[in-house]
Amino acid sequence: MWIPEGSFWMGSDRAERQLAYGLSSQAVRGARWFEAEVSRRHLTLAAFCIDRFLVTQAQYATFVERTGHRPPGIRKDEYLRQGFLVHDYDRAVTRYLWRNGRPPENLVDHPVVLVSADDAEVYCRWLHPAFRLPTEAEWEKAARGDHGRIFPWGDHWDATRLNSATRGPGGTTPVTRYPTGASPYGLFDPAGNVFQWTASRLADGQAVVKGCAWDDEAGLCRPAFRHGRPPQSRHILIGFRCAETAMKP
């Protein structure tokens, strides 16, 4: 998708964060998760292109087959050392593990997961030397449009428009499943399904991930929401899409 040069509203203000807390559990409210969001500001970006859909298991399988790159996955001991263990390895992670270099047959049109930020960057460059992960700002503009919508589709929560904990199947879904949840620029899964790697980094070196996942509550499923993960992390809740700096005519 072509995203034209221009300004947009990035981040959240106090009113948006208060709305998000109202849609969240006591655990999220108590931890004040949304205070790390970028303060609402008008930002201007150069034109860029970004994938309309998340990279799928099938697409990543072609990459692995042709390059010999490490297949998505993580051993149990690696997973335990990695931390943030909300999901049990034996019950949740194993259903996304590849077998004999191939993804599970029932997930080929779902977003690829269990890939690190570095894996994602290598995939993007394999497609084309100019391709890369989007920055946080690029991702957010593509996900919410120019006018700072709270959700990709507007300012009111609607659980039917995305794969989340409110009304989802309890796992990833095909990347084309939720057309009514697309952003003003046509981005599918700008909220829900899986978090998405970006090229941006926090002060501590963690990679910024955007969006929300299939097990998240409504308050997190806003384009302004952000948090960080070590870029070497491989998790069932994180996927990606590629971007490209647009060439001037």
Sequence and secondary structure as in RCSB ss.txt:
>XXXX:A:sequence
MWIPEGSFWMGSDRAERQLAYGLSSQAVRGARWFEAEVSRRHLTLAAFCIDRFLVTQAQYATFVERTGHRPPGIR
KDEYLRQGFLVHDYDRAVTRYLWRNGRPPENLVDHPVVLVSADDAEVYCRWLHPAFRLPTEAEWEKAARGDHGRI
FPWGDHWDATRLNSATRGPGGTTPVTRYPTGASPYGLFDPAGNVFQWTASRLADGQAVVKGCAWDDEAGLCRPAF
RHGRPPQSRHILIGFRCAETAMKP
>XXXX:A:secstr
 EE SEEEEESB HHHHHHHHHTS HHHHHHTGGGGS B EEEEE  EEE SS  BHHHHHHHHHHH    S   
HHHHHHH    S IIIIIGGG  BTTB  GGGTTSB  S  HHHHHHHHHHH TTEE   HHHHHHHHHTTTT S
BTTBSS  GGGS SSSSS SS   TTS GGG  TT  S SSSS EEEEEEE TTS EEEES  TT  GGG STT 
EEEE TT   TTEE   EEE    
